[in-house]
Amino acid sequence: MDDYLPILILIILAFLFASLSFVASALLAPRKRPTAAKIAPYECGIVPGIDPPTRFPVRFYLVAMIFIIFDIEVVFLYPWAVIFRQLRSFGLIEVIVFAAVVFVSFVFLVGNGALNWGPSKRLLGAMPARTSSSTIARINGTPAPSAAEPGTPATSPAGPGRAA
């Protein structure tokens, strides 16, 4: 029992620390409700044109899976490299099979669009160049000045999700 006493004390201290952290957070937290400006997403001073999505797209999780797969591969390749000469051809065949499985999973994720981020390229061609005056006009809700660029419409910029 003497061997497990330090572990028991550590568990009790961890529980006390977690409990006291929750109590301190509840006592010291501000009581005011946040304003609309604090709830709004911050985009470097640019007022967002569309609401943020309510859920992460599946691509986010696919990229996380790619990271985990390659992280695991690196973790398993280090011990293999240390004893490579002892394993000989068996070790070489095993690592080739392992790399093939990792490569097939990578091809699967790329085939499902894990690395395709952002809007389609055809949407970007319709957007006018963003200038300081167009951003100020968008914030104020007024039309942008027509002297911004030749060939650019004099209305406010049409962002993703807005009619042109």
BALOBA-1460 file (C-alpha; in Angstrom, 3 decimals):
// residues 164
<rec num="1" residu="m" x="0.000" y="0.000" z="0.000"/>
<rec num="2" residu="d" x="2.912" y="2.361" z="0.617"/>
<rec num="3" residu="d" x="3.824" y="2.189" z="-3.081"/>
<rec num="4" residu="y" x="0.384" y="3.471" z="-4.137"/>
<rec num="5" residu="l" x="0.124" y="6.273" z="-1.561"/>
<rec num="6" residu="p" x="1.870" y="8.900" z="-3.753"/>
<rec num="7" residu="i" x="-0.442" y="8.035" z="-6.658"/>
<rec num="8" residu="l" x="-3.505" y="8.390" z="-4.412"/>
<rec num="9" residu="i" x="-2.254" y="11.743" z="-3.126"/>
<rec num="10" residu="l" x="-1.653" y="12.912" z="-6.709"/>
<rec num="11" residu="i" x="-5.197" y="11.923" z="-7.729"/>
<rec num="12" residu="i" x="-6.665" y="13.759" z="-4.734"/>
<rec num="13" residu="l" x="-4.592" y="16.871" z="-5.507"/>
<rec num="14" residu="a" x="-5.651" y="16.770" z="-9.164"/>
<rec num="15" residu="f" x="-9.322" y="16.524" z="-8.176"/>
<rec num="16" residu="l" x="-8.948" y="19.403" z="-5.708"/>
<rec num="17" residu="f" x="-7.176" y="21.558" z="-8.289"/>
<rec num="18" residu="a" x="-9.883" y="20.935" z="-10.891"/>
<rec num="19" residu="s" x="-12.668" y="21.606" z="-8.386"/>
<rec num="20" residu="l" x="-11.079" y="24.805" z="-7.100"/>
<rec num="21" residu="s" x="-10.484" y="25.999" z="-10.663"/>
<rec num="22" residu="f" x="-14.184" y="25.663" z="-11.475"/>
<rec num="23" residu="v" x="-15.187" y="27.420" z="-8.254"/>
<rec num="24" residu="a" x="-12.713" y="30.266" z="-8.818"/>
<rec num="25" residu="s" x="-13.898" y="30.659" z="-12.409"/>
<rec num="26" residu="a" x="-17.524" y="30.900" z="-11.294"/>
<rec num="27" residu="l" x="-16.691" y="33.449" z="-8.582"/>
<rec num="28" residu="l" x="-14.326" y="35.642" z="-10.595"/>
<rec num="29" residu="a" x="-16.090" y="35.615" z="-13.982"/>
<rec num="30" residu="p" x="-17.815" y="38.827" z="-15.090"/>
<rec num="31" residu="r" x="-21.563" y="38.838" z="-14.545"/>
<rec num="32" residu="k" x="-22.445" y="41.035" z="-17.550"/>
<rec num="33" residu="r" x="-23.943" y="39.551" z="-20.687"/>
<rec num="34" residu="p" x="-21.688" y="40.019" z="-23.717"/>
<rec num="35" residu="t" x="-22.622" y="42.694" z="-26.219"/>
<rec num="36" residu="a" x="-23.318" y="42.043" z="-29.898"/>
<rec num="37" residu="a" x="-19.854" y="43.385" z="-30.757"/>
<rec num="38" residu="k" x="-18.195" y="40.826" z="-28.472"/>
<rec num="39" residu="i" x="-20.193" y="37.943" z="-29.926"/>
<rec num="40" residu="a" x="-19.498" y="38.921" z="-33.559"/>
<rec num="41" residu="p" x="-16.592" y="37.188" z="-35.293"/>
<rec num="42" residu="y" x="-13.463" y="39.312" z="-35.664"/>
<rec num="43" residu="e" x="-11.973" y="39.536" z="-39.157"/>
<rec num="44" residu="c" x="-9.298" y="42.227" z="-38.921"/>
<rec num="45" residu="g" x="-11.783" y="45.075" z="-38.873"/>
<rec num="46" residu="i" x="-13.748" y="43.866" z="-41.897"/>
<rec num="47" residu="v" x="-17.438" y="43.432" z="-41.224"/>
<rec num="48" residu="p" x="-18.378" y="39.859" z="-42.200"/>
<rec num="49" residu="g" x="-20.771" y="39.634" z="-45.143"/>
<rec num="50" residu="i" x="-22.186" y="36.230" z="-44.282"/>
<rec num="51" residu="d" x="-22.820" y="34.373" z="-41.070"/>
<rec num="52" residu="p" x="-20.184" y="31.860" z="-40.027"/>
<rec num="53" residu="p" x="-21.106" y="28.215" z="-40.589"/>
<rec num="54" residu="t" x="-22.642" y="26.485" z="-37.619"/>
<rec num="55" residu="r" x="-20.512" y="23.365" z="-38.056"/>
<rec num="56" residu="f" x="-16.997" y="22.678" z="-39.252"/>
<rec num="57" residu="p" x="-16.933" y="21.234" z="-42.747"/>
<rec num="58" residu="v" x="-15.931" y="17.603" z="-43.130"/>
<rec num="59" residu="r" x="-12.686" y="18.722" z="-44.750"/>
<rec num="60" residu="f" x="-11.474" y="19.957" z="-41.356"/>
<rec num="61" residu="y" x="-11.739" y="16.455" z="-39.928"/>
<rec num="62" residu="l" x="-10.148" y="14.921" z="-43.020"/>
<rec num="63" residu="v" x="-7.104" y="17.172" z="-42.615"/>
<rec num="64" residu="a" x="-6.964" y="16.155" z="-38.949"/>
<rec num="65" residu="m" x="-6.993" y="12.511" z="-40.060"/>
<rec num="66" residu="i" x="-4.111" y="13.182" z="-42.466"/>
<rec num="67" residu="f" x="-2.122" y="14.727" z="-39.620"/>
<rec num="68" residu="i" x="-2.774" y="11.774" z="-37.324"/>
<rec num="69" residu="i" x="-1.869" y="9.243" z="-40.019"/>
<rec num="70" residu="f" x="1.464" y="10.875" z="-40.809"/>
<rec num="71" residu="d" x="2.182" y="11.502" z="-37.135"/>
<rec num="72" residu="i" x="1.720" y="7.802" z="-36.401"/>
<rec num="73" residu="e" x="3.899" y="6.925" z="-39.383"/>
<rec num="74" residu="v" x="6.755" y="9.052" z="-38.094"/>
<rec num="75" residu="v" x="6.418" y="7.586" z="-34.585"/>
<rec num="76" residu="f" x="6.670" y="4.032" z="-35.927"/>
<rec num="77" residu="l" x="9.458" y="4.732" z="-38.422"/>
<rec num="78" residu="y" x="11.963" y="5.851" z="-35.800"/>
<rec num="79" residu="p" x="12.195" y="2.522" z="-33.894"/>
<rec num="80" residu="w" x="12.193" y="0.676" z="-37.212"/>
<rec num="81" residu="a" x="15.165" y="2.735" z="-38.418"/>
<rec num="82" residu="v" x="17.070" y="2.017" z="-35.203"/>
<rec num="83" residu="i" x="16.904" y="-1.771" z="-35.667"/>
<rec num="84" residu="f" x="16.781" y="-1.845" z="-39.470"/>
<rec num="85" residu="r" x="19.984" y="-3.939" z="-39.859"/>
<rec num="86" residu="q" x="18.657" y="-6.594" z="-37.473"/>
<rec num="87" residu="l" x="15.355" y="-6.930" z="-39.341"/>
<rec num="88" residu="r" x="16.923" y="-7.269" z="-42.809"/>
<rec num="89" residu="s" x="14.520" y="-8.039" z="-45.667"/>
<rec num="90" residu="f" x="11.588" y="-8.774" z="-43.305"/>
<rec num="91" residu="g" x="11.817" y="-5.243" z="-41.909"/>
<rec num="92" residu="l" x="12.035" y="-3.772" z="-45.396"/>
<rec num="93" residu="i" x="8.919" y="-5.640" z="-46.545"/>
<rec num="94" residu="e" x="7.013" y="-4.646" z="-43.416"/>
<rec num="95" residu="v" x="7.804" y="-0.949" z="-43.813"/>
<rec num="96" residu="i" x="6.835" y="-1.075" z="-47.498"/>
<rec num="97" residu="v" x="3.459" y="-2.594" z="-46.539"/>
<rec num="98" residu="f" x="3.041" y="0.025" z="-43.806"/>
<rec num="99" residu="a" x="3.918" y="2.886" z="-46.188"/>
<rec num="100" residu="a" x="1.510" y="1.469" z="-48.787"/>
<rec num="101" residu="v" x="-1.348" y="1.468" z="-46.254"/>
<rec num="102" residu="v" x="-0.540" y="5.056" z="-45.289"/>
<rec num="103" residu="f" x="-0.338" y="6.080" z="-48.941"/>
<rec num="104" residu="v" x="-3.706" y="4.457" z="-49.748"/>
<rec num="105" residu="s" x="-5.322" y="6.323" z="-46.833"/>
<rec num="106" residu="f" x="-3.749" y="9.573" z="-48.055"/>
<rec num="107" residu="v" x="-5.086" y="8.970" z="-51.590"/>
<rec num="108" residu="f" x="-8.534" y="8.268" z="-50.105"/>
<rec num="109" residu="l" x="-8.526" y="11.528" z="-48.153"/>
<rec num="110" residu="v" x="-7.294" y="13.590" z="-51.094"/>
<rec num="111" residu="g" x="-9.922" y="11.925" z="-53.305"/>
<rec num="112" residu="n" x="-12.616" y="13.020" z="-50.842"/>
<rec num="113" residu="g" x="-11.453" y="16.645" z="-51.112"/>
<rec num="114" residu="a" x="-9.527" y="16.950" z="-47.863"/>
<rec num="115" residu="l" x="-7.083" y="19.459" z="-49.337"/>
<rec num="116" residu="n" x="-9.583" y="21.564" z="-51.334"/>
<rec num="117" residu="w" x="-10.002" y="24.705" z="-49.239"/>
<rec num="118" residu="g" x="-11.895" y="27.869" z="-49.970"/>
<rec num="119" residu="p" x="-14.378" y="28.872" z="-52.648"/>
<rec num="120" residu="s" x="-14.182" y="27.769" z="-56.247"/>
<rec num="121" residu="k" x="-11.888" y="29.711" z="-58.535"/>
<rec num="122" residu="r" x="-14.793" y="30.867" z="-60.704"/>
<rec num="123" residu="l" x="-16.237" y="32.842" z="-57.768"/>
<rec num="124" residu="l" x="-13.026" y="34.795" z="-57.265"/>
<rec num="125" residu="g" x="-13.103" y="36.263" z="-60.786"/>
<rec num="126" residu="a" x="-16.397" y="38.042" z="-60.112"/>
<rec num="127" residu="m" x="-15.155" y="39.832" z="-56.993"/>
<rec num="128" residu="p" x="-13.760" y="43.342" z="-57.465"/>
<rec num="129" residu="a" x="-10.463" y="44.318" z="-55.902"/>
<rec num="130" residu="r" x="-10.784" y="45.292" z="-52.242"/>
<rec num="131" residu="t" x="-9.564" y="48.760" z="-51.382"/>
<rec num="132" residu="s" x="-9.739" y="50.919" z="-48.284"/>
<rec num="133" residu="s" x="-12.585" y="52.977" z="-49.729"/>
<rec num="134" residu="s" x="-14.631" y="49.879" z="-50.629"/>
<rec num="135" residu="t" x="-14.174" y="48.487" z="-47.110"/>
<rec num="136" residu="i" x="-15.240" y="51.787" z="-45.525"/>
<rec num="137" residu="a" x="-18.220" y="51.935" z="-47.878"/>
<rec num="138" residu="r" x="-19.188" y="48.392" z="-46.931"/>
<rec num="139" residu="i" x="-19.038" y="49.217" z="-43.212"/>
<rec num="140" residu="n" x="-21.086" y="52.382" z="-43.673"/>
<rec num="141" residu="g" x="-23.549" y="50.688" z="-46.036"/>
<rec num="142" residu="t" x="-22.989" y="53.208" z="-48.816"/>
<rec num="143" residu="p" x="-21.998" y="52.538" z="-52.437"/>
<rec num="144" residu="a" x="-18.264" y="52.391" z="-53.110"/>
<rec num="145" residu="p" x="-16.694" y="55.240" z="-55.103"/>
<rec num="146" residu="s" x="-16.559" y="54.550" z="-58.842"/>
<rec num="147" residu="a" x="-12.923" y="55.647" z="-59.271"/>
<rec num="148" residu="a" x="-11.541" y="52.572" z="-57.520"/>
<rec num="149" residu="e" x="-10.614" y="50.632" z="-60.653"/>
<rec num="150" residu="p" x="-11.536" y="50.796" z="-64.313"/>
<rec num="151" residu="g" x="-14.212" y="48.245" z="-65.108"/>
<rec num="152" residu="t" x="-15.232" y="47.861" z="-61.449"/>
<rec num="153" residu="p" x="-18.921" y="48.505" z="-60.722"/>
<rec num="154" residu="a" x="-19.767" y="51.474" z="-58.519"/>
<rec num="155" residu="t" x="-21.822" y="49.405" z="-56.085"/>
<rec num="156" residu="s" x="-20.633" y="47.837" z="-52.880"/>
<rec num="157" residu="p" x="-18.418" y="44.792" z="-53.347"/>
<rec num="158" residu="a" x="-20.185" y="41.503" z="-53.846"/>
<rec num="159" residu="g" x="-18.670" y="38.991" z="-51.453"/>
<rec num="160" residu="p" x="-19.434" y="35.299" z="-51.187"/>
<rec num="161" residu="g" x="-23.109" y="34.757" z="-50.608"/>
<rec num="162" residu="r" x="-24.157" y="38.171" z="-51.952"/>
<rec num="163" residu="a" x="-25.858" y="38.940" z="-55.217"/>
<rec num="164" residu="a" x="-23.654" y="40.781" z="-57.702"/>
